[in-house]
């Protein structure tokens, strides 16, 4: 499932199908992905209780996915010009385990948007950026060689 250039609604639908395939239609991830699809379709910011914001994966993973999906499009009151920043702002706005939710949402956003979407003022504050870039380049080379 490649992230590049897919509409948000299509990505959300694919994730819901994957959750259903992996755990069945009565599983917690599938049910949460269905709520996310509804929220995305309505264009609303999901209320905290609907998704969760705790340290447990069933509470934090869907919230990070929602922050990514919803933040790919404009959200009133959040950064209008940079989707990466907007996604992080949305992830943090849910409260709770914000570092975990923000990290997951940021990782998904980075995979979709690329390193160029991360503002310089953010990377300047992070330790180990050059090391992470080097590792990402190596992973890219491995994947590229596997696809040839």
Secondary structure, DSSP 8 states (H G I E B T S, - for coil): ---TT--HHHHHHHHHHHHHHHH-TTSHHHHHHHHHHHHHHHT----HHHH--SSSHHHHHHHHHHHHHHHTS--TTS-SS-HHHHHHHHHHHT-SSHHHHHHHHHHHHHHHH-GGGS-HHHHTT-TTHHHHHHHHHHHHHHHHHHH-
